[in-house]
């Protein structure tokens, strides 16, 4: 009798825990759905009506993005065979400090070489700090960083998965950031993983772009790192080894523009809206995932239809790592094509670069995808740069990529129920990063 009573109590206890788990999952699913499809700011604005290279426009962009103008030089590094060697050389030459923040830091050849170089510098007395997102690098064990820690380097997980951190589960750092000696920085779309360097069993080498930054803009990058280092470690970044940046008389006007989750608009979202709304000749966007909110769609449609701006958008094609994105992006793509915009799928491999040029003079580079996650949920970092020469390089790459792409038409997009697409989003929301 007592045994049956204990078994009944145990069964009731298990049922209660199961019900609690189902309830928590339902609450979290509702939160994901609201985050992705809930109310969003309209981002209505009037263009300032001045030339995009004028002092008035630069001041306007500085105010609306809360960015400090800093003269900087940026060098485009195309694909892993260019940017990984440059990053390793910068780390190996470090004298004072190396700071890194990455969403994806996956075990393999690239990360092994990176950790070896970081450990060597840490043993030489260089301050090494590394932030890695726990969800983005879920398959990377904590022990993978033991050699770096033993050498004196510091590593912290961003929003680690614990029982008391579940409310932060959907808020990730999506930044890809490296700063060396406070003098040289790198930012762009690429994390630390082998598929950015060569083909893997999952597919061809990914197409991506990273930028080397020198000059005053590095100060904005170290400030961005310091923000999440404080959150991840509780330590305020300080000391003479950290702040080696210096003023420069030459270089292009640039702003470091960050995103931090606020449940709505971020400075990066405002930056994109302001530039799209102000474009007079051309807008060219490269993004792996094209999921514009209503305000962004309206701004792009108005540019193409009312102002006769050439709008070209290049997205990931058949090698996309999240195929369901194609499904839920069809309606927005169809609307833009109908308005006169050109939308292309990149065919050779997964394209992962995050780039925008406006009127062949303004460039936006960094980690932000053209979707709601990047604009309102993730921590991101971008640079907006007024540099015609850099814009020319980016647009030349864009033209080369279009040669290996397929232009989409309304007839090619077919039809898909919005409810079916929403089901896919809820199911895959946590995995939908990179």
Secondary structure, 3 states (H helix, E strand, C coil): CHHHHHHHHHHHHHHHHHHHHHHHHHHHHHHHHHHHHCCCCCCCCCCCCCCCCCHHHHHHHHHHHCCCCEEEEEEEEECHHHHHHHHHHHHHCCCCEEEEEECCECCCHHHHHHHHHHHHHHHCCCEEEEEEECCCCCCCCHHHHHHHHHCCCEEEEECCCCCCCHHHCCCCECCEEEEECCCEEEEECCCECHHHCCCECCECCCECEEEEEEECHHHHHHHHHHHHHHHHHCCCCCCCCCCCCCCCCCCEEEEEEEECCCCCCCHHHHHHHHHHHHCCCEEEEECCCECCCHHHHHHHHHHHHCCCCEEEEEEECCCCCCCHHHHHHHHHHHHHHHHCCEEEEECCCCECCCEEEECCCEEEEECCCECHHHHHHCEEEEEEEECHHHHHHHHHHHHHHHHCEEECCHHHHCCCCHHHHHHHHHHHCCCCCC
